[in-house]
């Protein structure tokens, strides 16, 4: 078992060393119950993820004062553990601020420029083995043997290359390493390599010579680097028969660019995938869905991504508009579509095609806003039934005044209408608001003058109040109550009924024409202001009161004279 574990750790060590910053970024030290990494570079934050044999993933964060470490839990499962340690470097505060501002403004060019100034994170990944509940300490080197360095027989000499082919009509067993290529030399130092291809164009070709019907015969080639000057440094698998290259990795690809764990989960830039596909990056992990026009369809590209600002769907072809955005912290079921197609906003069990729900002690509603200043701009909610009868539930803006609820083709501008002979609360006609019932006008508010016209009377259950404070008035002038009383006495007061009143109720009072002619009050000869009638009546009462006072004084004077005369008569009678 020790030999097996040593071989396993040797493989893991090779994988770990393959990381671009393994040697300089952090050094791993192992105890039976703990693994820790001593950072060799300055870092602001360290993120450690460890994938367990059963697929569970543990994620820990450490600041610069802490040593990244993984403590083996009691009862830990035996098996292979993989880890990824990401050392995030210090980022200048001003650079952070500039990045945040660029992100907020959506300036991708500025973001790219600023990111070029960011120091790169160091990534260390690898694995370790747990056996019998303890971490197995990896051995530093493998013992000398068939995979160790060969003893030099003629150091520095170069093997003689001949053009003679060798055909071996039997099995070939090589108890050592093998070098193939024009640049292989005598006493080649293989290190851990078992097979080495060494020349300026290295290829492994799989030539399937099957010729019987039904048997696969496709040829494949493994290619390392292009052969032409200026070509790519890459590793590719070529479908030689189909003249296609379905798989390529270019030089410089980051550690764990593609990683498949023991449960089949795929990590992109992470060796500890948590879900079936796990994408990890320092700036906006995203996927691109691109339809080119080679199939005859219009080219269209969409991005789906996420970052600290939002989860988004971006219409790249349409000017990189963010058609869909979800902000961090959005509550559960912010938008929820049920199995029957009902949409819930704030609820996971919508009862209607659109169900908006809230349990907060706050103002909640549905708002439609159009900020255009155009004369045809409107914001509205529209409903249409099977016979195409149109009902516009809310409309506002544009060249229309006021707010309208319920607009259909037959009754434009209705505030509320139930259809047929139902309730009509109001319509908007030009600048005038009309209120009514049973499709008949009952009360009108003139938008230009503010005058209210009520057909068949207006009943107020409670107190009817006029504004009458001195602070609301101006241009005060004295009024002669005697003059008003004279006009009031001459004002025709008649009994009459309204023409539009089906009940033909009888009323008593002056006409607006006579009232205005007598007192010069009111906007025109059609209306009487109740406050004016009250004022004229009060003035008339004051005038009567003054006349009564004068009459009382005259009567008192006459009574005095009468008493004096009576006294004189009595005195004269006594003398006789």
DRENPAFI-63008 format. One line per 5 residues: number of its first residue (from 1); their letters; for each residue x, z, y of C-alpha. Coordinates in steps of 0.25 Angstrom, whole numbers, plus 5000, padded with zeros to 4 digits. Example, Ala and Ser with C-alpha at 12.3 -4.5 7.8 and 13.67 -1.06 7.14 Angstrom:
1) AS) 5049/5031/4982 ~ 5055/5029/4996
This chain:
1) XXXXX) 5000/5000/5000 ~ 5011/5003/5009 ~ 5017/4989/5007 ~ 5003/4983/5010 ~ 5002/4991/5023
6) XXXXX) 5015/4987/5027 ~ 5012/4972/5025 ~ 4999/4974/5033 ~ 5006/4981/5044 ~ 5016/4970/5045
11) XXXXX) 5005/4960/5047 ~ 4999/4968/5057 ~ 5012/4970/5064 ~ 5013/4955/5065 ~ 4999/4954/5071
16) XXXXX) 5002/4964/5081 ~ 5016/4958/5085 ~ 5008/4945/5087 ~ 5002/4952/5100 ~ 5009/4947/5112
21) XXXXX) 5011/4961/5118 ~ 5013/4969/5105 ~ 5028/4973/5107 ~ 5027/4976/5122 ~ 5013/4981/5124
26) XXXXX) 5011/4993/5115 ~ 5018/4999/5102 ~ 5009/5004/5091 ~ 5012/5017/5084 ~ 5005/5022/5072
31) XXXXX) 5002/5036/5066 ~ 4993/5038/5054 ~ 4981/5041/5063 ~ 4984/5034/5076 ~ 4989/5021/5082
36) XXXXX) 4994/5021/5096 ~ 5000/5010/5105 ~ 5011/5013/5115 ~ 5009/5004/5127 ~ 5022/4997/5131
41) XXXXX) 5015/4991/5144 ~ 5008/4997/5155 ~ 4993/4996/5154 ~ 4981/5001/5161 ~ 4971/5002/5149
46) XXXXX) 4973/5000/5134 ~ 4961/4995/5125 ~ 4963/4998/5110 ~ 4953/4992/5100 ~ 4955/4995/5085
51) XXXXX) 4947/4988/5074 ~ 4944/4996/5062 ~ 4944/4991/5048 ~ 4929/4992/5048 ~ 4927/4984/5060
56) XXXXX) 4925/4995/5070 ~ 4933/4993/5083 ~ 4938/5005/5092 ~ 4941/5002/5106 ~ 4949/5012/5115
61) XXXXX) 4954/5012/5129 ~ 4967/5019/5135 ~ 4972/5020/5149 ~ 4987/5019/5152 ~ 4989/5034/5150
66) XXXXX) 4984/5033/5136 ~ 4991/5028/5123 ~ 4982/5018/5116 ~ 4980/5024/5102 ~ 4970/5023/5090
71) XXXXX) 4967/5035/5082 ~ 4963/5034/5068 ~ 4949/5040/5066 ~ 4947/5050/5054 ~ 4942/5042/5042
76) XXXXX) 4947/5029/5048 ~ 4945/5017/5038 ~ 4958/5011/5031 ~ 4961/4997/5034 ~ 4966/4988/5045
81) XXXXX) 4964/4991/5060 ~ 4967/4981/5071 ~ 4969/4984/5085 ~ 4970/4978/5099 ~ 4977/4986/5111
86) XXXXX) 4975/4980/5124 ~ 4984/4985/5136 ~ 4977/4982/5149 ~ 4987/4982/5160 ~ 4986/4988/5174
91) XXXXX) 4978/4979/5184 ~ 4980/4981/5199 ~ 4968/4986/5206 ~ 4968/4975/5216 ~ 4968/4965/5205
96) XXXXX) 4957/4972/5198 ~ 4949/4972/5211 ~ 4952/4957/5213 ~ 4947/4954/5199 ~ 4934/4961/5201
101) XXXXX) 4931/4954/5214 ~ 4934/4940/5207 ~ 4925/4944/5196 ~ 4914/4948/5205 ~ 4915/4935/5213
106) XXXXX) 4916/4927/5200 ~ 4929/4920/5205 ~ 4935/4915/5192 ~ 4947/4909/5199 ~ 4951/4922/5206
111) XXXXX) 4949/4930/5192 ~ 4958/4920/5185 ~ 4969/4922/5196 ~ 4968/4937/5196 ~ 4968/4938/5181
116) XXXXX) 4981/4930/5181 ~ 4987/4942/5188 ~ 4982/4952/5178 ~ 4993/4958/5168 ~ 4990/4954/5154
121) XXXXX) 4985/4964/5144 ~ 4993/4968/5132 ~ 4987/4967/5119 ~ 4992/4973/5106 ~ 4984/4971/5093
126) XXXXX) 4987/4973/5078 ~ 4983/4982/5067 ~ 4986/4994/5058 ~ 4981/4999/5045 ~ 4974/5012/5041
131) XXXXX) 4976/5017/5027 ~ 4971/5030/5021 ~ 4966/5034/5034 ~ 4980/5032/5041 ~ 4986/5022/5049
136) XXXXX) 4997/5015/5042 ~ 5010/5014/5050 ~ 5015/4999/5051 ~ 5030/4997/5046 ~ 5038/4990/5057
141) XXXXX) 5045/4979/5048 ~ 5043/4974/5034 ~ 5054/4976/5024 ~ 5064/4965/5021 ~ 5059/4956/5010
146) XXXXX) 5053/4943/5008 ~ 5047/4943/5022 ~ 5059/4949/5029 ~ 5070/4942/5036 ~ 5079/4933/5027
151) XXXXX) 5094/4937/5025 ~ 5102/4926/5032 ~ 5109/4917/5023 ~ 5115/4908/5033 ~ 5111/4914/5047
156) XXXXX) 5109/4904/5058 ~ 5110/4891/5049 ~ 5099/4881/5049 ~ 5093/4875/5036 ~ 5096/4861/5033
161) XXXXX) 5083/4853/5034 ~ 5081/4841/5025 ~ 5070/4831/5023 ~ 5069/4832/5008 ~ 5055/4836/5004
166) XXXXX) 5054/4846/4993 ~ 5042/4846/4983 ~ 5040/4858/4974 ~ 5030/4855/4963 ~ 5027/4870/4961
171) XXXXX) 5024/4883/4968 ~ 5034/4887/4979 ~ 5036/4902/4980 ~ 5044/4906/4992 ~ 5048/4921/4992
176) XXXXX) 5051/4921/5006 ~ 5047/4915/5019 ~ 5046/4900/5022 ~ 5050/4892/5034 ~ 5045/4877/5036
181) XXXXX) 5049/4868/5047 ~ 5061/4860/5052 ~ 5066/4872/5060 ~ 5067/4882/5049 ~ 5081/4887/5047
186) XXXXX) 5089/4893/5036 ~ 5088/4908/5036 ~ 5075/4908/5044 ~ 5071/4921/5048 ~ 5056/4923/5044
191) XXXXX) 5053/4937/5049 ~ 5039/4939/5043 ~ 5036/4924/5042 ~ 5032/4919/5028 ~ 5031/4905/5032
196) XXXXX) 5036/4899/5044 ~ 5034/4885/5050 ~ 5046/4882/5060 ~ 5047/4869/5068 ~ 5042/4863/5081
201) XXXXX) 5029/4858/5074 ~ 5023/4868/5064 ~ 5011/4864/5056 ~ 5004/4868/5043 ~ 4996/4857/5037
206) XXXXX) 4985/4858/5027 ~ 4984/4845/5020 ~ 4972/4845/5010 ~ 4973/4834/5001 ~ 4960/4835/4994
211) XXXXX) 4954/4822/4991 ~ 4942/4825/4982 ~ 4928/4824/4988 ~ 4922/4837/4993 ~ 4935/4844/4994
216) XXXXX) 4940/4848/5009 ~ 4952/4840/5013 ~ 4954/4844/5028 ~ 4968/4845/5033 ~ 4972/4857/5042
221) XXXXX) 4985/4860/5050 ~ 4990/4873/5056 ~ 4998/4869/5069 ~ 5007/4878/5078 ~ 5009/4872/5091
226) XXXXX) 5007/4857/5097 ~ 5019/4848/5093 ~ 5019/4841/5107 ~ 5027/4845/5119 ~ 5017/4853/5128
231) XXXXX) 5008/4856/5117 ~ 5001/4869/5114 ~ 5007/4881/5107 ~ 4996/4884/5097 ~ 4992/4887/5083
236) XXXXX) 4981/4877/5078 ~ 4973/4873/5065 ~ 4971/4859/5065 ~ 4960/4851/5057 ~ 4970/4840/5053
241) XXXXX) 4959/4831/5046 ~ 4949/4833/5057 ~ 4960/4832/5069 ~ 4955/4845/5075 ~ 4961/4858/5079
246) XXXXX) 4950/4869/5077 ~ 4959/4881/5079 ~ 4970/4884/5089 ~ 4978/4896/5095 ~ 4987/4893/5107
251) XXXXX) 4999/4901/5110 ~ 4997/4913/5119 ~ 4983/4916/5113 ~ 4981/4931/5115 ~ 4982/4941/5103
256) XXXXX) 4969/4942/5095 ~ 4964/4929/5102 ~ 4956/4928/5089 ~ 4955/4940/5079 ~ 4946/4942/5067
261) XXXXX) 4945/4956/5062 ~ 4942/4960/5048 ~ 4926/4960/5050 ~ 4927/4946/5055 ~ 4925/4949/5070
266) XXXXX) 4933/4940/5079 ~ 4940/4945/5091 ~ 4945/4936/5103 ~ 4957/4943/5109 ~ 4954/4956/5102
271) XXXXX) 4958/4961/5088 ~ 4947/4971/5087 ~ 4934/4963/5088 ~ 4921/4972/5089 ~ 4911/4961/5086
276) XXXXX) 4910/4948/5079 ~ 4917/4941/5091 ~ 4925/4950/5101 ~ 4931/4943/5114 ~ 4941/4952/5121
281) XXXXX) 4947/4948/5134 ~ 4951/4955/5148 ~ 4942/4946/5156 ~ 4928/4941/5153 ~ 4928/4938/5138
286) XXXXX) 4919/4926/5137 ~ 4915/4914/5128 ~ 4913/4899/5133 ~ 4902/4890/5127 ~ 4906/4876/5131
291) XXXXX) 4898/4864/5128 ~ 4906/4851/5131 ~ 4899/4837/5133 ~ 4906/4831/5121 ~ 4893/4833/5113
296) XXXXX) 4885/4825/5124 ~ 4879/4838/5130 ~ 4882/4843/5144 ~ 4894/4851/5145 ~ 4891/4866/5147
301) XXXXX) 4899/4879/5147 ~ 4895/4893/5146 ~ 4903/4906/5146 ~ 4898/4919/5140 ~ 4907/4931/5145
306) XXXXX) 4908/4945/5149 ~ 4916/4954/5158 ~ 4915/4967/5166 ~ 4905/4960/5176 ~ 4895/4954/5166
311) XXXXX) 4892/4947/5153 ~ 4889/4932/5157 ~ 4885/4918/5154 ~ 4892/4908/5163 ~ 4888/4894/5165
316) XXXXX) 4902/4888/5167 ~ 4897/4873/5168 ~ 4886/4878/5178 ~ 4897/4884/5188 ~ 4900/4896/5180
321) XXXXX) 4887/4903/5184 ~ 4884/4916/5177 ~ 4871/4913/5171 ~ 4869/4926/5164 ~ 4876/4939/5167
326) XXXXX) 4874/4953/5161 ~ 4881/4965/5169 ~ 4888/4976/5162 ~ 4879/4988/5160 ~ 4866/4980/5159
331) XXXXX) 4856/4989/5151 ~ 4851/4986/5137 ~ 4841/4975/5137 ~ 4843/4970/5151 ~ 4838/4957/5145
336) XXXXX) 4832/4957/5132 ~ 4825/4946/5124 ~ 4816/4950/5113 ~ 4813/4943/5100 ~ 4800/4937/5106
341) XXXXX) 4807/4932/5118 ~ 4803/4942/5128 ~ 4813/4946/5138 ~ 4816/4960/5142 ~ 4824/4965/5154
346) XXXXX) 4827/4979/5152 ~ 4820/4980/5139 ~ 4822/4976/5125 ~ 4808/4975/5121 ~ 4801/4966/5132
351) XXXXX) 4786/4964/5131 ~ 4785/4951/5139 ~ 4792/4939/5141 ~ 4800/4946/5152 ~ 4800/4961/5152
356) XXXXX) 4807/4969/5163 ~ 4809/4984/5160 ~ 4815/4996/5167 ~ 4814/5011/5165 ~ 4822/5014/5177
361) XXXXX) 4817/5021/5189 ~ 4820/5010/5198 ~ 4814/4997/5204 ~ 4813/4986/5194 ~ 4807/4972/5195
366) XXXXX) 4809/4957/5194 ~ 4815/4951/5206 ~ 4816/4936/5209 ~ 4824/4932/5220 ~ 4828/4918/5227
371) XXXXX) 4838/4920/5238 ~ 4837/4905/5242 ~ 4833/4903/5257 ~ 4827/4889/5253 ~ 4812/4887/5257
376) XXXXX) 4808/4884/5242 ~ 4815/4896/5236 ~ 4806/4906/5229 ~ 4808/4917/5218 ~ 4796/4918/5209
381) XXXXX) 4791/4921/5195 ~ 4782/4911/5189 ~ 4773/4911/5177 ~ 4766/4898/5171 ~ 4755/4898/5161
386) XXXXX) 4751/4887/5151 ~ 4742/4879/5160 ~ 4754/4879/5170 ~ 4747/4888/5180 ~ 4758/4894/5188
391) XXXXX) 4759/4908/5193 ~ 4771/4912/5201 ~ 4771/4927/5201 ~ 4781/4930/5211 ~ 4787/4921/5222
396) XXXXX) 4795/4924/5235 ~ 4804/4917/5244 ~ 4806/4903/5250 ~ 4797/4898/5261 ~ 4786/4907/5255
401) XXXXX) 4783/4920/5262 ~ 4779/4933/5255 ~ 4779/4936/5240 ~ 4769/4929/5231 ~ 4764/4934/5217
406) XXXXX) 4757/4924/5209 ~ 4757/4909/5213 ~ 4749/4899/5205 ~ 4746/4884/5208 ~ 4732/4887/5213
411) XXXXX) 4735/4898/5222 ~ 4749/4897/5229 ~ 4754/4910/5235 ~ 4746/4920/5228 ~ 4751/4934/5228
416) XXXXX) 4743/4938/5215 ~ 4733/4930/5208 ~ 4727/4932/5194 ~ 4721/4918/5193 ~ 4706/4913/5193
421) XXXXX) 4698/4922/5201 ~ 4707/4934/5199 ~ 4714/4942/5210 ~ 4721/4935/5221 ~ 4729/4946/5229
426) XXXXX) 4735/4936/5239 ~ 4740/4922/5242 ~ 4751/4918/5251 ~ 4747/4906/5260 ~ 4757/4903/5271
431) XXXXX) 4760/4916/5278 ~ 4747/4922/5274 ~ 4744/4931/5263 ~ 4730/4931/5257 ~ 4724/4942/5248
436) XXXXX) 4711/4940/5240 ~ 4703/4941/5227 ~ 4696/4931/5219 ~ 4703/4919/5226 ~ 4697/4923/5239
441) XXXXX) 4705/4928/5251 ~ 4702/4942/5255 ~ 4714/4946/5265 ~ 4724/4938/5272 ~ 4737/4942/5279
446) XXXXX) 4742/4932/5289 ~ 4757/4931/5288 ~ 4760/4927/5302 ~ 4751/4937/5309 ~ 4750/4948/5298
451) XXXXX) 4734/4948/5300 ~ 4726/4952/5288 ~ 4713/4946/5286 ~ 4704/4952/5275 ~ 4691/4945/5270
456) XXXXX) 4679/4954/5267 ~ 4685/4966/5273 ~ 4697/4975/5270 ~ 4695/4989/5263 ~ 4705/5000/5264
461) XXXXX) 4704/5012/5255 ~ 4711/5022/5263 ~ 4717/5022/5277 ~ 4719/5009/5285 ~ 4731/5012/5294
466) XXXXX) 4736/5004/5306 ~ 4750/5005/5312 ~ 4748/5011/5325 ~ 4760/5019/5329 ~ 4765/5018/5344
471) XXXXX) 4778/5014/5338 ~ 4771/5001/5332 ~ 4765/4997/5346 ~ 4769/4992/5359 ~ 4764/4987/5373
476) XXXXX) 4755/4998/5375 ~ 4744/4996/5386 ~ 4733/5005/5391 ~ 4718/5001/5389 ~ 4706/5004/5398
481) XXXXX) 4696/5010/5388 ~ 4685/5008/5398 ~ 4688/4993/5398 ~ 4688/4993/5383 ~ 4675/5000/5382
486) XXXXX) 4668/4990/5391 ~ 4673/4979/5382 ~ 4670/4987/5370 ~ 4656/4989/5375 ~ 4654/4974/5376
491) XXXXX) 4661/4970/5363 ~ 4651/4963/5354 ~ 4649/4971/5341 ~ 4641/4964/5330 ~ 4637/4965/5316
496) XXXXX) 4643/4954/5307 ~ 4648/4951/5293 ~ 4661/4942/5288 ~ 4658/4928/5284 ~ 4667/4929/5272
501) XXXXX) 4661/4942/5267 ~ 4652/4939/5256 ~ 4646/4953/5257 ~ 4642/4950/5271 ~ 4645/4964/5275
506) XXXXX) 4640/4968/5290 ~ 4650/4973/5300 ~ 4650/4977/5315 ~ 4661/4974/5325 ~ 4666/4964/5335
511) XXXXX) 4672/4951/5332 ~ 4686/4948/5334 ~ 4683/4938/5345 ~ 4675/4948/5353 ~ 4685/4959/5351
516) XXXXX) 4697/4951/5356 ~ 4689/4945/5367 ~ 4685/4959/5372 ~ 4699/4966/5370 ~ 4709/4955/5368
521) XXXXX) 4714/4962/5355 ~ 4718/4955/5342 ~ 4726/4943/5338 ~ 4714/4933/5339 ~ 4699/4933/5339
526) XXXXX) 4698/4934/5324 ~ 4703/4948/5321 ~ 4701/4962/5326 ~ 4712/4972/5324 ~ 4706/4985/5319
531) XXXXX) 4715/4993/5327 ~ 4710/4986/5340 ~ 4696/4989/5337 ~ 4700/5004/5335 ~ 4707/5004/5348
536) XXXXX) 4696/4997/5356 ~ 4686/5007/5350 ~ 4695/5019/5354 ~ 4696/5013/5368 ~ 4681/5011/5369
541) XXXXX) 4679/5026/5364 ~ 4689/5030/5375 ~ 4682/5022/5385 ~ 4669/5029/5381 ~ 4675/5042/5381
546) XXXXX) 4680/5040/5395 ~ 4666/5036/5400 ~ 4660/5048/5393 ~ 4670/5057/5400 ~ 4666/5050/5413
551) XXXXX) 4651/5051/5410 ~ 4653/5066/5406 ~ 4660/5069/5420 ~ 4648/5062/5427 ~ 4638/5070/5420
556) XXXXX) 4645/5083/5422 ~ 4646/5080/5437 ~ 4631/5076/5437 ~ 4628/5089/5430 ~ 4635/5097/5440
561) XXXXX) 4628/5090/5451 ~ 4615/5093/5444 ~ 4618/5107/5443 ~ 4621/5108/5458 ~ 4609/5101/5462
566) XXXXX) 4600/5110/5453 ~ 4607/5123/5459 ~ 4604/5118/5473 ~ 4589/5116/5469 ~ 4588/5130/5463
571) XXXXX) 4594/5136/5476 ~ 4585/5128/5485 ~ 4573/5132/5477 ~ 4576/5147/5478 ~ 4577/5146/5493
576) X) 4563/5141/5494
